[in-house]
Amino acid sequence: ALPILEHWLWFVVCHFPFAAAIHSQTLRMASSNKEIDNITTLLDQQTHLKDNEGKHKFVLKTPKGTRDYTPKQMAIRERVFNTIVNCFKRHGAETIDTPVFELKETLTGKYGEDSKLIYDLKDQGGELLSLRYDLTVPFARYLAMNKITNIKRYHIAKVYRRDNPAMTKGRFREFYQCDFDIAGQIGRA
């Protein structure tokens, strides 16, 4: 609970002029000396931030090419996804899930010119990694690694493209992709 309180308090302290009244109420809500010390430290940081107001301003926003979804939008998405999944299952498809990132060499071997649209991740432990650009290459890697020759699969997941998004045209850097693939010979379901 304390980290949430700290983030909330920091946001209020930095962005609202009436924060002093909230500070005193928050101090009364704190149940331990440690929480009070943390809140006091945050209040001191607020004073320091106000002294440096002209130098840097913190702005809350989503990164370019991404967006938040409201509960109503999520309910609609869930109904759409359920309809799609039910259709795939009716036709005998199974689902799989693959990591959101892959080895960079796995991804760049497929995309050629589109490789410039792949997000590279900072080296973590000796592997060069990238966020998935689509769901097809991870599926091909999955088949090869697991020696699967016949499968009817669907996969609905987020993919990432380092692009100059035109959000008015529906282009995003993070978006859902829905794949249905048949590998090998599959009889009618």
C-alpha positions as CSV (number, residue, x, y, z in Angstrom):
1,A,0.0,0.0,0.0
2,L,2.9,2.4,0.7
3,P,4.3,2.6,-2.8
4,I,0.8,3.4,-4.1
5,L,0.5,6.1,-1.5
6,E,3.9,7.5,-2.4
7,H,3.0,7.7,-6.1
8,W,-0.3,9.2,-5.4
9,L,1.1,11.7,-3.1
10,W,3.9,12.6,-5.4
11,F,1.5,13.2,-8.3
12,V,-0.8,15.4,-6.1
13,V,2.2,17.3,-4.7
14,C,3.5,18.1,-8.1
15,H,0.3,18.9,-10.0
16,F,-2.3,20.4,-7.7
17,P,-2.1,23.7,-5.8
18,F,-4.5,22.6,-3.1
19,A,-2.1,19.7,-2.1
20,A,-1.4,21.2,1.3
21,A,-4.8,20.2,2.6
22,I,-4.4,16.7,1.2
23,H,-1.0,16.4,2.7
24,S,-2.3,17.0,6.2
25,Q,-5.1,14.5,5.7
26,T,-2.7,11.9,4.3
27,L,-0.4,12.4,7.3
28,R,-3.3,11.6,9.6
29,M,-4.1,8.4,7.5
30,A,-0.5,7.2,7.8
31,S,-0.4,4.4,10.4
32,S,3.3,4.2,11.2
33,N,6.3,6.5,11.7
34,K,8.0,5.0,8.6
35,E,5.1,6.1,6.4
36,I,5.1,9.5,8.0
37,D,8.9,9.8,7.3
38,N,8.3,8.7,3.7
39,I,5.5,11.3,3.3
40,T,7.7,14.0,4.9
41,T,10.5,13.1,2.4
42,L,8.1,13.5,-0.4
43,L,6.9,16.8,0.8
44,D,10.6,17.9,1.0
45,Q,11.0,16.8,-2.6
46,Q,8.0,18.8,-3.5
47,T,9.6,21.9,-2.2
48,H,12.8,21.1,-4.1
49,L,10.7,20.6,-7.3
50,K,9.0,23.9,-6.9
51,D,12.4,25.6,-6.6
52,N,13.3,24.0,-9.9
53,E,9.9,24.5,-11.7
54,G,11.3,26.3,-14.7
55,K,13.9,23.7,-15.4
56,H,11.9,20.5,-16.0
57,K,8.2,19.8,-15.9
58,F,6.8,16.3,-15.5
59,V,4.0,15.6,-17.9
60,L,1.7,12.6,-17.5
61,K,0.9,11.1,-21.0
62,T,1.0,7.9,-22.8
63,P,4.0,7.4,-25.2
64,K,3.5,8.4,-28.8
65,G,1.7,5.6,-30.7
66,T,0.1,4.1,-27.7
67,R,-3.1,4.7,-25.8
68,D,-5.1,3.8,-22.7
69,Y,-8.4,2.0,-23.0
70,T,-11.5,2.7,-20.9
71,P,-13.5,0.0,-19.2
72,K,-16.2,0.4,-21.8
73,Q,-13.7,0.0,-24.6
74,M,-12.2,-3.0,-22.9
75,A,-15.7,-4.6,-22.6
76,I,-16.2,-4.1,-26.4
77,R,-12.7,-5.6,-27.1
78,E,-13.4,-8.6,-24.9
79,R,-16.7,-9.3,-26.7
80,V,-15.0,-9.0,-30.1
81,F,-12.1,-11.2,-29.0
82,N,-14.6,-13.8,-27.6
83,T,-16.5,-13.9,-30.9
84,I,-13.2,-14.4,-32.9
85,V,-11.9,-17.1,-30.5
86,N,-15.2,-19.0,-30.6
87,C,-15.1,-18.9,-34.4
88,F,-11.5,-20.3,-34.4
89,K,-12.4,-23.0,-32.0
90,R,-15.4,-24.0,-34.0
91,H,-12.9,-24.7,-36.8
92,G,-10.7,-26.8,-34.6
93,A,-7.9,-24.3,-33.8
94,E,-5.8,-24.3,-30.7
95,T,-4.1,-21.4,-29.1
96,I,-0.5,-20.9,-28.2
97,D,1.4,-18.1,-26.5
98,T,4.9,-16.9,-27.3
99,P,7.1,-14.4,-25.5
100,V,6.6,-10.7,-26.3
101,F,10.3,-10.6,-27.2
102,E,12.5,-12.8,-29.3
103,L,16.2,-13.2,-30.1
104,K,17.0,-10.3,-32.4
105,E,18.6,-12.6,-35.0
106,T,15.4,-14.7,-35.2
107,L,13.3,-11.6,-36.0
108,T,15.7,-9.7,-38.3
109,G,16.3,-12.8,-40.5
110,K,12.7,-12.6,-41.7
111,Y,11.9,-8.9,-42.0
112,G,14.7,-7.5,-44.2
113,E,13.9,-3.8,-44.9
114,D,11.2,-3.8,-42.2
115,S,13.9,-4.6,-39.6
116,K,14.2,-0.9,-39.0
117,L,10.7,-1.1,-37.5
118,I,11.8,-3.5,-34.8
119,Y,12.3,-2.3,-31.2
120,D,15.6,-3.6,-29.8
121,L,15.9,-4.1,-26.1
122,K,19.0,-3.3,-24.1
123,D,21.3,-6.3,-23.7
124,Q,20.3,-8.2,-20.6
125,G,22.6,-11.0,-19.8
126,G,24.3,-11.6,-23.1
127,E,21.3,-12.0,-25.5
128,L,20.3,-9.4,-28.1
129,L,16.5,-9.2,-27.9
130,S,13.8,-7.4,-29.8
131,L,10.0,-6.9,-29.3
132,R,8.0,-9.0,-31.6
133,Y,6.9,-7.2,-34.8
134,D,4.2,-9.7,-35.6
135,L,3.0,-13.2,-34.5
136,T,4.1,-15.2,-37.6
137,V,7.9,-15.4,-36.9
138,P,7.5,-16.4,-33.2
139,F,5.0,-19.1,-34.5
140,A,7.6,-20.4,-37.0
141,R,10.2,-20.5,-34.2
142,Y,7.8,-22.4,-31.9
143,L,7.1,-25.0,-34.6
144,A,10.8,-25.6,-35.3
145,M,11.8,-25.7,-31.7
146,N,9.1,-28.2,-30.8
147,K,9.3,-30.2,-34.0
148,I,5.6,-29.7,-34.7
149,T,4.5,-30.6,-38.2
150,N,0.7,-30.3,-38.0
151,I,-1.2,-27.7,-36.1
152,K,-4.1,-25.3,-36.6
153,R,-3.5,-22.4,-34.3
154,Y,-4.7,-19.0,-33.5
155,H,-2.9,-16.3,-31.5
156,I,-4.2,-12.9,-30.4
157,A,-1.6,-10.7,-28.8
158,K,0.1,-7.3,-28.8
159,V,2.8,-6.6,-31.3
160,Y,5.2,-3.6,-31.5
161,R,6.4,-1.5,-34.5
162,R,8.9,1.3,-34.2
163,D,7.1,3.5,-36.6
164,N,6.0,7.1,-36.9
165,P,2.4,6.6,-35.9
166,A,-0.4,8.5,-37.5
167,M,-2.9,7.9,-34.8
168,T,-5.6,9.7,-36.8
169,K,-5.2,6.9,-39.4
170,G,-5.3,4.1,-36.8
171,R,-1.5,3.4,-36.9
172,F,0.0,2.7,-33.5
173,R,3.3,1.4,-32.2
174,E,1.6,-1.1,-29.9
175,F,-1.5,-2.9,-31.2
176,Y,-3.2,-6.3,-31.2
177,Q,-2.7,-8.7,-34.0
178,C,-4.9,-11.7,-34.6
179,D,-3.4,-14.7,-36.5
180,F,-4.9,-18.0,-37.6
181,D,-2.4,-20.4,-39.2
182,I,-2.4,-23.9,-40.4
183,A,0.9,-25.8,-40.5
184,G,1.1,-29.1,-42.3
185,Q,-1.8,-31.3,-43.4
186,I,-4.9,-30.9,-41.3
187,G,-8.1,-32.8,-42.1
188,R,-11.5,-31.1,-41.9
189,A,-12.7,-30.3,-38.4
